[in-house]
Amino acid sequence: MTTQRRTPTGTISIGNTGFWYLADGVTHPTTSNAHLQVDDPIGSPDDDATYLRAWTGVFETIAVSYVAFNITASAIQDVSIHTRHRISSTGYTSRPGLKTTNTVFSNGTPCNATSWYDQTDVFTTNPDTGAAWTEAQVEGRDTNNNFLGTAFRHSTNATYNYDVTQQYVEVNFTGTDDDGGGGGTPSASIPAMVANMGRMP
């Protein structure tokens, strides 16, 4: 089995103002570097040095871009989201998730610890289709213009904080890693959600 990974590479846009802030404790409603708070090198999270914090239940979105996966696959075992996060009070539903289209969103496991910890959510099938992943879907070039995205979802209860310091996406497949596992020359840029605050379903 071959593995290829991607970390966030750019910030596209930020939604409603003032509801996420960075580790400096100042709100950044129009920041262009939100992705830099969660793009730590794989295996080397910086925890308190840089992170994003959700502190209100108002719907909020931060969108970032990923370099597209670049693979030749005869079979795709799974796509997974790796998140390092914490929550100031447990028992709520703030959590990461996988975005496959503008409307299809599959939730990961809710954050359940007040100290930083690593979490992996694995998707063995495409939540949009219910079928096995295809190479075109993973690379963001299928006929439905689907793309892979990641997200942080914060519930509408505003009495606690939800922090994320690192997130990356990984695909496990049988075949060839066409760019050596990162960087390379992408076939496309994948829009990806790093934050999507709103009421949990």
GIHU-V118564 format. One record per backbone hydrogen bond with DSSP energy under -1.0 kcal/mol. CO is the residue of the C=O (numbers start at 1). NH is the residue of the N-H. If there is no record, write none. Layout:
# GIHU-V118564
co = {CO CO}
nh = {NH NH}
This chain:
# GIHU-V118564
co = {2 4 6 10 13 19 20 21 22 26 28 33 34 35 38 41 46 52 53 54 60 61 62 62 63 63 64 65 65 66 70 72 75 78 79 80 81 82 83 84 84 85 86 94 95 96 97 98 99 100 104 104 106 113 117 119 121 123 126 131 134 135 136 137 142 149 151 152 153 154 161 162 163 164 166 168 169 170 171 172 172 173 174 174 176 188 190 192 195 197}
nh = {173 171 169 65 63 55 28 53 25 22 31 36 37 38 167 44 49 164 21 162 197 15 194 195 12 13 192 9 10 190 178 176 174 172 123 170 121 168 119 165 166 117 163 111 153 108 151 106 149 147 100 101 98 87 85 83 81 79 130 126 138 139 141 140 145 99 97 196 95 198 88 54 86 52 84 82 6 80 4 77 78 2 74 75 72 68 66 64 62 60}
